[in-house]
Amino acid sequence: MHDTTPLTRPTLGRRQFLFGGAALALAACTSSSKSTTNSGATDVSTHTTDSNACYSITTDTSAAVLQEVAVDASVSTQGFNLLWIPPTLTGTKFDLALAPSTVQFFDGAPTDTIGYNGASFWGPTLIMTKGDTVGITVTNSLDEETTTHWHGVHLPAEMDGGPMQVIDPGCAWSATFEVMNNASTYWYHPHAHELTWKQLNLGAGGFIIVQDDIESALALPRTYGVDDIPLILTSRKFGTDNAIETTGIYGDYMLTNGTMSAEVNLPAQLVRFRILNGEIERAYTLGFADDRKFWVIATDGGLVDAPVEVSRLTMVPGERYEIIVDLGADAVGSDLTMQAFNGGYSLGYPGSESATTGAFGSLLNNTTFDILRINVIASRADGVTSLPTKLTSNALWSAADATNERTIEITDNGPGSPFTFNNSGFDMNTINERVVLDTVEAWNIQNGQIFGHSFHIHDVQFAIVERSTGPVPGYEKGWKDTCYVQINEQVTFIAKFEDYASNDHPFMYHCHMANHEDEGLMGQFLVVPK
């Protein structure tokens, strides 16, 4: 068992970011094909790099530009580590390279991890603009296959980065698509079947921020890394050699943006958090130690119509929310703590298990624990001090819009067997559902099992119209691609399957608990031409 006492201030490995996977001498190669849906790999040698640059960049002047983010370190607290803010890549051409790395979380041996573009955990934030056509090349410098999926992004199935678009070791794969999504927070992560759990656990993933004219016209905090803060929430369990337990389900140590015991210095004004639950299985019920109210301004796929005031916010793996917190009345030099109020839940809530050891054990199970310490510093001259009362006007789909209905049931074959959909485990060669292009459909997700699940569907953003256990919370009344399905609950959502159709290239739907996904709680659907 690992010594549960980390370094007083765990030293994180230096995060040097290389743009475009520079200094990689890769031979020409071809990606392995899981099926005819593979869109192929490209020889990385076709991407010219400047190996003399501090950050190696492509010679294409339209390529994305990497920017490190300056973080105010004027306030420091013993026993905490300054929150790492991922650097940004902007533009229309992006290069990502997934490679091994290490982090010095504890005394002794460093912890083996993986990350994108030289990061020791996670990767850079990709910033895109709605209406642009972007190209992304992903190079695999691991010793095993991978994929990179653009979670929540509406795009052709062959560009989706799912299990079919395999990138073999030493190879690269490119995706090109028009950015059609509304302004919001999306993310990218591995999606190789039976390797997603492992690779996500080791640190592979990162944010995508989409901008558009509607969001840009609003008076909202948007100075990245200053009053607009990305937060990837996850926890990890470590073995006796400081290695991340790659079959771990619930972690013992909270890692916020890969930072243990994280703190951040924020101005006394309105502050925006873009929050992603990047866990393997754990849910978070978020709030603040002083029980202050805060406002949800965006769901997975865009702004909500108006800010929704809450004091608690439950998020399952794969979900994103943007929230606003008002620090205007907090004294400079004071602090507050974002926490997970995960205690007191009945069995079935992901992380409610009472065990501290064993397969489902964790020191963070069924308790309240800290996510992030916030140190209040002086407000900025350009700081936002009031929140707009109106954000957008969503034309969400309703039940009356649906012309077809289908039911996806979460099932199993008895104690100890993997969860499945409709009694069928995932099969790469099986298309489970076929949807006709431009159809508006109602999907009923039923969970009669003893455990809650995180349901995610590729390609579309949907509107939740009904929960059998009670009213749909106000903060869920926006565009979604991931949702919590509690035990003994049916969730009904409405989505339109538009723009992209293929008889050959499927999209996925699955539980976004990576262990369940890898064990077969996943299906495939085709959007077929009319």
C-alpha positions as CSV (number, residue, x, y, z in Angstrom):
1,M,0.0,0.0,0.0
2,H,1.3,3.5,-0.8
3,D,2.4,5.8,1.9
4,T,-0.5,8.2,2.1
5,T,1.7,11.2,3.1
6,P,2.8,13.1,0.0
7,L,5.6,15.7,-0.1
8,T,4.5,18.8,1.8
9,R,4.8,20.6,-1.5
10,P,4.8,17.9,-4.2
11,T,7.2,19.0,-6.9
12,L,5.6,18.7,-10.3
13,G,7.9,18.0,-13.3
14,R,8.8,20.9,-15.5
15,R,6.2,21.1,-18.3
16,Q,8.0,22.0,-21.5
17,F,5.6,22.2,-24.4
18,L,6.7,21.3,-27.9
19,F,4.3,22.3,-30.7
20,G,3.9,19.8,-33.4
21,G,5.8,16.9,-31.9
22,A,9.1,18.3,-32.8
23,A,12.4,16.3,-32.5
24,L,10.5,13.1,-33.3
25,A,12.4,11.2,-36.0
26,L,9.6,9.1,-37.3
27,A,9.7,6.8,-40.3
28,A,6.8,6.7,-42.8
29,C,4.1,4.4,-41.5
30,T,0.5,3.5,-42.0
31,S,-2.1,3.4,-39.3
32,S,-3.6,-0.1,-38.5
33,S,-7.1,-0.4,-39.6
34,K,-9.8,-1.7,-37.2
35,S,-12.3,-1.6,-40.0
36,T,-13.0,0.3,-43.2
37,T,-13.8,3.4,-41.1
38,N,-10.1,4.1,-40.5
39,S,-9.3,7.4,-42.2
40,G,-5.6,6.7,-42.4
41,A,-2.4,7.9,-40.9
42,T,0.0,10.5,-42.3
43,D,3.8,10.4,-42.4
44,V,4.9,12.9,-39.8
45,S,7.8,13.8,-42.0
46,T,5.4,15.8,-44.2
47,H,5.1,18.4,-41.4
48,T,8.2,20.6,-41.6
49,T,9.4,21.7,-38.2
50,D,12.0,24.3,-37.0
51,S,14.1,22.3,-34.6
52,N,16.0,25.4,-33.5
53,A,12.9,27.1,-32.0
54,C,12.2,27.0,-28.3
55,Y,8.8,25.7,-29.3
56,S,9.1,23.8,-32.5
57,I,6.5,25.2,-34.9
58,T,5.4,24.3,-38.4
59,T,6.5,26.6,-41.2
60,D,2.8,27.1,-42.3
61,T,1.9,30.7,-41.3
62,S,-1.7,29.7,-40.6
63,A,-0.5,27.2,-37.9
64,A,-1.7,27.4,-34.4
65,V,0.4,29.5,-32.0
66,L,1.4,28.2,-28.6
67,Q,1.1,30.6,-25.7
68,E,2.3,29.9,-22.2
69,V,0.0,31.5,-19.6
70,A,1.5,33.8,-17.0
71,V,-0.1,33.0,-13.6
72,D,-0.1,35.5,-10.7
73,A,2.1,34.0,-8.0
74,S,2.1,37.1,-5.7
75,V,0.3,35.1,-3.0
76,S,1.7,31.7,-2.0
77,T,0.7,29.4,0.8
78,Q,2.8,26.7,2.4
79,G,1.5,23.2,1.8
80,F,-0.1,24.1,-1.5
81,N,1.0,24.1,-5.1
82,L,0.1,26.8,-7.7
83,L,-2.5,25.5,-10.1
84,W,-1.1,24.6,-13.5
85,I,-2.9,26.4,-16.3
86,P,-2.6,24.6,-19.6
87,P,-1.0,26.8,-22.3
88,T,-3.1,27.6,-25.4
89,L,-2.9,26.8,-29.0
90,T,-4.9,29.1,-31.3
91,G,-5.4,29.3,-35.1
92,T,-6.7,26.8,-37.7
93,K,-3.9,24.3,-37.8
94,F,-3.0,22.3,-34.7
95,D,-0.4,19.6,-34.0
96,L,-0.6,17.4,-31.0
97,A,1.9,14.7,-30.0
98,L,1.1,12.2,-27.3
99,A,4.2,10.9,-25.5
100,P,5.4,9.4,-22.2
101,S,6.5,11.7,-19.4
102,T,7.0,11.7,-15.6
103,V,5.8,13.7,-12.6
104,Q,7.5,14.0,-9.2
105,F,4.4,13.7,-7.1
106,F,6.2,12.1,-4.1
107,D,9.6,11.5,-2.6
108,G,11.5,8.7,-4.3
109,A,10.7,7.4,-7.8
110,P,9.0,9.8,-10.3
111,T,5.6,8.8,-11.5
112,D,5.3,7.6,-15.1
113,T,2.6,9.6,-17.0
114,I,1.7,10.5,-20.6
115,G,0.7,13.9,-22.0
116,Y,0.3,15.9,-25.1
117,N,3.0,18.3,-26.5
118,G,5.5,17.7,-23.8
119,A,3.1,18.0,-20.9
120,S,3.7,15.6,-18.0
121,F,-0.1,15.4,-17.5
122,W,-2.9,16.5,-19.8
123,G,-2.1,18.9,-22.7
124,P,-2.6,22.3,-24.2
125,T,-6.0,24.1,-24.6
126,L,-7.0,24.3,-28.2
127,I,-8.9,27.6,-29.0
128,M,-11.1,27.5,-32.1
129,T,-13.6,29.9,-33.7
130,K,-17.0,28.8,-34.9
131,G,-17.1,28.9,-38.7
132,D,-13.4,28.2,-39.2
133,T,-12.2,25.0,-40.9
134,V,-9.5,23.5,-38.7
135,G,-6.9,20.8,-39.3
136,I,-5.4,18.8,-36.4
137,T,-2.6,16.2,-36.7
138,V,-2.0,13.9,-33.8
139,T,1.3,12.0,-33.5
140,N,1.5,8.9,-31.4
141,S,4.9,8.6,-29.6
142,L,3.6,5.9,-27.2
143,D,4.6,2.2,-27.5
144,E,0.9,1.2,-28.1
145,E,-1.9,2.3,-30.3
146,T,-4.1,5.3,-29.4
147,T,-6.7,7.6,-30.9
148,T,-7.7,11.2,-30.1
149,H,-11.4,12.0,-29.9
150,W,-12.9,15.5,-30.0
151,H,-15.5,15.1,-27.3
152,G,-18.7,17.1,-28.0
153,V,-17.6,18.4,-31.4
154,H,-20.0,18.0,-34.3
155,L,-18.0,16.6,-37.3
156,P,-17.9,13.8,-39.8
157,A,-17.6,10.3,-38.2
158,E,-14.4,9.6,-40.0
159,M,-12.8,12.6,-38.3
160,D,-14.2,11.8,-34.8
161,G,-11.2,10.1,-33.4
162,G,-13.1,7.2,-32.0
163,P,-12.0,3.5,-31.7
164,M,-12.0,3.2,-35.5
165,Q,-9.4,5.9,-36.2
166,V,-6.4,4.1,-34.7
167,I,-3.0,5.7,-34.6
168,D,-0.3,3.1,-34.4
169,P,3.0,3.8,-32.4
170,G,5.2,6.1,-34.4
171,C,2.4,7.2,-36.7
172,A,0.2,10.3,-37.1
173,W,-3.4,10.9,-38.1
174,S,-5.1,14.0,-39.3
175,A,-8.6,15.3,-38.9
176,T,-10.1,18.3,-40.8
177,F,-13.5,19.7,-40.1
178,E,-15.6,22.9,-39.9
179,V,-16.2,24.2,-36.4
180,M,-20.0,24.2,-36.2
181,N,-20.4,24.1,-32.4
182,N,-21.6,27.0,-30.3
183,A,-19.1,28.7,-27.9
184,S,-18.5,26.4,-25.0
185,T,-15.9,24.1,-23.4
186,Y,-15.2,20.8,-25.1
187,W,-12.3,18.4,-24.7
188,Y,-10.0,15.8,-26.4
189,H,-8.9,12.5,-25.1
190,P,-7.9,8.9,-26.1
191,H,-10.7,6.6,-27.3
192,A,-8.8,3.4,-28.3
193,H,-11.0,0.5,-27.3
194,E,-9.7,-1.3,-24.2
195,L,-7.0,1.4,-23.8
196,T,-9.1,4.4,-23.0
197,W,-9.1,3.7,-19.2
198,K,-5.4,3.2,-19.0
199,Q,-4.4,6.2,-21.2
200,L,-6.8,8.6,-19.6
201,N,-5.7,7.4,-16.2
202,L,-2.1,8.2,-17.1
203,G,-3.0,11.8,-18.0
204,A,-3.9,12.0,-21.7
205,G,-6.5,14.8,-22.4
206,G,-7.0,18.5,-22.8
207,F,-9.5,21.3,-23.3
208,I,-11.0,22.7,-26.5
209,I,-12.6,26.1,-26.2
210,V,-14.9,27.3,-29.0
211,Q,-15.6,31.0,-29.4
212,D,-18.4,32.6,-31.3
213,D,-19.9,36.1,-31.9
214,I,-22.8,35.6,-29.4
215,E,-20.5,34.7,-26.4
216,S,-17.9,37.2,-27.4
217,A,-20.4,40.1,-27.3
218,L,-21.3,39.4,-23.6
219,A,-19.6,41.0,-20.7
220,L,-18.2,37.8,-19.2
221,P,-14.8,37.0,-17.7
222,R,-12.6,35.7,-20.5
223,T,-9.0,36.5,-19.8
224,Y,-7.6,33.0,-19.9
225,G,-5.7,32.0,-16.8
226,V,-6.6,35.2,-15.0
227,D,-10.3,35.4,-14.5
228,D,-11.3,32.5,-16.9
229,I,-9.9,29.4,-15.4
230,P,-10.0,25.8,-16.9
231,L,-10.3,23.0,-14.3
232,I,-9.9,19.3,-15.1
233,L,-11.0,17.4,-12.0
234,T,-9.6,14.0,-11.4
235,S,-8.1,11.8,-8.7
236,R,-5.5,9.1,-8.8
237,K,-4.3,6.1,-6.7
238,F,-0.6,5.3,-6.5
239,G,1.3,2.1,-5.9
240,T,4.3,1.5,-3.7
241,D,6.7,2.6,-6.4
242,N,4.7,5.9,-6.9
243,A,3.2,4.5,-10.1
244,I,-0.4,5.4,-11.0
245,E,-2.5,2.3,-10.6
246,T,-3.7,1.8,-14.2
247,T,-6.6,-0.3,-13.1
248,G,-7.6,2.2,-10.3
249,I,-11.2,3.3,-10.4
250,Y,-11.2,5.9,-7.5
251,G,-8.1,7.8,-6.6
252,D,-6.9,8.7,-3.2
253,Y,-5.4,12.0,-4.2
254,M,-7.2,14.9,-5.8
255,L,-5.4,16.3,-8.9
256,T,-6.8,19.5,-10.2
257,N,-5.3,20.2,-13.6
258,G,-2.8,17.5,-12.6
259,T,-1.8,19.6,-9.5
260,M,-1.9,18.0,-6.1
261,S,-3.0,20.3,-3.2
262,A,-3.8,23.0,-5.8
263,E,-4.3,26.7,-5.2
264,V,-4.9,29.7,-7.5
265,N,-4.8,33.4,-7.0
266,L,-7.9,35.2,-8.4
267,P,-9.0,38.8,-8.5
268,A,-11.8,40.2,-6.3
269,Q,-14.4,40.3,-9.1
270,L,-16.5,37.9,-11.1
271,V,-14.4,34.8,-12.0
272,R,-15.3,32.1,-14.6
273,F,-14.4,28.4,-14.2
274,R,-14.6,26.0,-17.1
275,I,-15.0,22.7,-15.3
276,L,-14.5,19.2,-16.7
277,N,-15.0,16.0,-14.8
278,G,-12.1,14.1,-16.2
279,E,-12.4,11.1,-13.8
280,I,-12.5,7.4,-14.6
281,E,-15.7,6.9,-12.6
282,R,-16.1,9.4,-9.7
283,A,-18.9,12.0,-9.7
284,Y,-18.4,15.4,-8.1
285,T,-21.1,17.4,-6.3
286,L,-19.3,20.8,-6.3
287,G,-19.7,23.8,-4.1
288,F,-17.8,26.1,-1.8
289,A,-16.9,25.6,1.8
290,D,-18.9,28.8,2.8
291,D,-21.9,27.5,0.9
292,R,-22.0,30.6,-1.3
293,K,-24.2,30.7,-4.4
294,F,-22.7,30.6,-7.8
295,W,-24.1,30.7,-11.4
296,V,-24.0,28.1,-14.2
297,I,-23.7,29.9,-17.5
298,A,-22.9,27.1,-19.9
299,T,-23.5,23.4,-20.3
300,D,-21.6,20.9,-22.4
301,G,-22.6,22.4,-25.7
302,G,-23.2,26.1,-25.1
303,L,-24.6,29.0,-23.1
304,V,-27.8,28.6,-21.1
305,D,-30.5,31.2,-21.7
306,A,-29.8,32.9,-18.4
307,P,-27.5,32.3,-15.5
308,V,-28.8,29.6,-13.2
309,E,-28.1,30.2,-9.5
310,V,-27.0,27.1,-7.5
311,S,-25.1,26.2,-4.4
312,R,-24.3,22.6,-5.5
313,L,-23.5,21.2,-9.0
314,T,-23.3,17.4,-9.7
315,M,-21.0,16.4,-12.5
316,V,-20.3,12.9,-13.9
317,P,-17.3,11.9,-16.0
318,G,-17.2,13.7,-19.4
319,E,-19.5,16.5,-18.4
320,R,-18.5,20.2,-18.6
321,Y,-20.0,23.2,-17.0
322,E,-19.0,26.8,-17.0
323,I,-19.7,28.7,-13.7
324,I,-19.3,32.2,-12.5
325,V,-18.2,32.9,-8.9
326,D,-18.5,36.4,-7.4
327,L,-15.3,37.3,-5.4
328,G,-16.2,41.0,-5.4
329,A,-17.1,41.1,-1.7
330,D,-14.1,39.0,-0.6
331,A,-11.3,40.8,1.2
332,V,-7.9,40.8,-0.6
333,G,-5.8,38.3,1.3
334,S,-8.7,36.1,2.2
335,D,-9.2,32.6,0.8
336,L,-12.0,30.2,0.1
337,T,-12.1,26.5,-1.0
338,M,-14.0,24.8,-3.7
339,Q,-15.0,21.3,-2.4
340,A,-16.6,18.1,-3.5
341,F,-19.6,17.4,-1.2
342,N,-19.6,13.7,-1.9
343,G,-20.6,12.4,1.6
344,G,-23.9,11.0,2.6
345,Y,-24.9,9.5,-0.8
346,S,-26.5,6.1,-1.0
347,L,-24.7,3.3,-2.8
348,G,-25.0,3.9,-6.6
349,Y,-23.7,7.4,-6.7
350,P,-20.2,7.1,-8.3
351,G,-17.8,7.4,-5.3
352,S,-20.3,6.7,-2.5
353,E,-18.7,3.4,-1.6
354,S,-17.6,3.3,2.0
355,A,-14.5,1.2,1.5
356,T,-11.1,2.9,1.7
357,T,-9.2,-0.1,0.2
358,G,-9.8,-2.7,-2.4
359,A,-11.0,-2.4,-6.0
360,F,-13.5,0.3,-5.3
361,G,-11.8,1.7,-2.2
362,S,-10.6,5.3,-1.9
363,L,-9.6,7.7,0.8
364,L,-12.0,10.2,-0.9
365,N,-15.0,7.9,-1.0
366,N,-18.3,9.1,0.6
367,T,-16.8,12.2,2.1
368,T,-16.3,16.0,1.6
369,F,-12.8,16.9,0.2
370,D,-11.0,19.9,-1.2
371,I,-10.8,20.6,-4.9
372,L,-9.1,24.0,-5.0
373,R,-7.9,26.7,-2.6
374,I,-8.6,30.2,-3.9
375,N,-6.5,33.1,-2.7
376,V,-8.2,36.5,-3.3
377,I,-6.0,39.2,-4.8
378,A,-6.7,42.8,-6.0
379,S,-9.2,43.2,-8.7
380,R,-8.2,44.2,-12.2
381,A,-9.0,47.5,-13.8
382,D,-10.8,45.6,-16.6
383,G,-12.5,43.1,-14.3
384,V,-16.1,42.1,-14.8
385,T,-18.3,43.0,-11.8
386,S,-21.8,42.3,-12.9
387,L,-23.4,39.3,-14.6
388,P,-25.6,39.6,-17.7
389,T,-29.2,38.6,-16.9
390,K,-29.6,37.2,-20.5
391,L,-27.0,35.1,-22.2
392,T,-28.6,33.6,-25.4
393,S,-31.8,32.2,-26.8
394,N,-31.6,28.5,-27.3
395,A,-34.1,26.7,-29.5
396,L,-33.9,23.5,-27.6
397,W,-35.7,20.5,-29.1
398,S,-38.8,19.3,-27.3
399,A,-40.6,15.9,-27.2
400,A,-43.1,17.2,-29.8
401,D,-40.3,17.7,-32.3
402,A,-39.3,14.0,-32.3
403,T,-40.5,11.8,-35.2
404,N,-38.7,8.7,-34.0
405,E,-38.0,7.1,-30.6
406,R,-35.6,4.5,-29.4
407,T,-34.7,3.0,-26.0
408,I,-31.2,2.2,-24.9
409,E,-31.2,0.1,-21.7
410,I,-28.2,-0.4,-19.4
411,T,-28.0,-4.1,-18.7
412,D,-25.8,-6.8,-17.2
413,N,-25.6,-10.6,-17.1
414,G,-25.4,-11.0,-13.4
415,P,-23.1,-10.2,-10.5
416,G,-19.5,-9.5,-11.6
417,S,-20.3,-9.4,-15.3
418,P,-19.7,-6.2,-17.3
419,F,-22.5,-3.7,-18.0
420,T,-23.9,-3.7,-21.5
421,F,-26.4,-1.9,-23.6
422,N,-29.5,-3.9,-24.5
423,N,-27.7,-7.1,-23.4
424,S,-25.0,-6.7,-26.0
425,G,-21.4,-5.9,-25.3
426,F,-19.4,-3.7,-27.7
427,D,-18.4,-5.3,-31.0
428,M,-16.3,-3.3,-33.5
429,N,-18.1,-5.1,-36.3
430,T,-21.6,-4.5,-35.2
431,I,-23.8,-1.4,-35.9
432,N,-26.3,-1.2,-33.1
433,E,-28.5,1.6,-34.3
434,R,-29.2,3.4,-37.7
435,V,-30.5,6.9,-37.7
436,V,-31.8,8.7,-40.9
437,L,-30.1,12.0,-41.7
438,D,-32.1,15.1,-40.5
439,T,-34.3,13.1,-38.2
440,V,-35.2,14.5,-34.8
441,E,-35.2,11.6,-32.3
442,A,-36.1,10.9,-28.7
443,W,-33.7,8.6,-26.9
444,N,-34.7,6.9,-23.7
445,I,-31.7,5.9,-21.6
446,Q,-32.9,3.4,-19.0
447,N,-30.9,2.3,-16.0
448,G,-32.4,-0.4,-13.8
449,Q,-29.0,-1.4,-12.4
450,I,-27.5,-0.9,-9.0
451,F,-25.1,1.8,-10.1
452,G,-25.4,5.2,-11.7
453,H,-23.8,5.8,-15.1
454,S,-22.5,8.7,-17.3
455,F,-24.1,8.5,-20.8
456,H,-22.3,10.2,-23.7
457,I,-23.3,10.3,-27.4
458,H,-21.0,11.4,-30.2
459,D,-22.0,13.7,-33.1
460,V,-24.9,15.6,-31.5
461,Q,-25.9,18.0,-28.7
462,F,-29.2,17.1,-27.1
463,A,-31.8,18.6,-24.9
464,I,-32.9,16.6,-21.8
465,V,-36.7,16.7,-21.6
466,E,-37.5,14.3,-18.9
467,R,-36.1,12.5,-15.9
468,S,-38.3,9.8,-14.4
469,T,-36.9,10.5,-10.9
470,G,-38.0,14.2,-10.8
471,P,-37.8,17.5,-12.6
472,V,-34.9,18.3,-14.9
473,P,-32.6,20.7,-13.0
474,G,-32.4,24.2,-14.3
475,Y,-28.7,23.9,-14.9
476,E,-29.3,21.0,-17.3
477,K,-31.6,23.0,-19.5
478,G,-29.0,23.7,-22.2
479,W,-27.3,21.7,-24.9
480,K,-25.7,18.5,-23.6
481,D,-23.7,15.6,-24.9
482,T,-23.2,13.8,-21.6
483,C,-25.6,13.2,-18.7
484,Y,-26.0,11.3,-15.4
485,V,-28.4,8.4,-15.4
486,Q,-29.1,7.4,-11.8
487,I,-30.1,4.0,-10.6
488,N,-33.7,3.2,-11.4
489,E,-34.0,6.2,-13.7
490,Q,-34.9,6.9,-17.3
491,V,-33.5,10.0,-19.0
492,T,-35.1,11.1,-22.2
493,F,-33.3,13.5,-24.5
494,I,-34.1,14.9,-28.0
495,A,-31.5,15.4,-30.7
496,K,-31.3,16.1,-34.4
497,F,-28.9,14.1,-36.4
498,E,-27.9,16.5,-39.2
499,D,-25.1,17.6,-41.6
500,Y,-23.1,14.4,-41.8
501,A,-24.2,11.0,-43.1
502,S,-22.3,7.8,-44.1
503,N,-23.2,4.1,-44.7
504,D,-19.7,3.1,-43.5
505,H,-18.4,5.4,-40.7
506,P,-20.2,5.0,-37.4
507,F,-20.4,7.3,-34.3
508,M,-20.3,5.9,-30.8
509,Y,-22.5,6.1,-27.7
510,H,-21.2,4.8,-24.4
511,C,-20.9,5.2,-20.7
512,H,-18.2,7.8,-20.0
513,M,-16.9,5.9,-17.1
514,A,-13.8,4.7,-18.9
515,N,-13.6,1.3,-17.1
516,H,-17.3,0.6,-18.1
517,E,-16.6,1.8,-21.7
518,D,-13.5,-0.4,-22.1
519,E,-15.4,-3.4,-20.7
520,G,-18.1,-3.1,-23.3
521,L,-20.7,-0.5,-22.3
522,M,-20.6,1.1,-25.7
523,G,-22.5,0.9,-29.0
524,Q,-22.2,2.2,-32.5
525,F,-24.7,4.1,-34.7
526,L,-24.7,5.2,-38.3
527,V,-26.3,8.4,-39.5
528,V,-27.4,7.1,-43.0
529,P,-28.5,9.2,-46.0
530,K,-32.2,9.7,-46.6
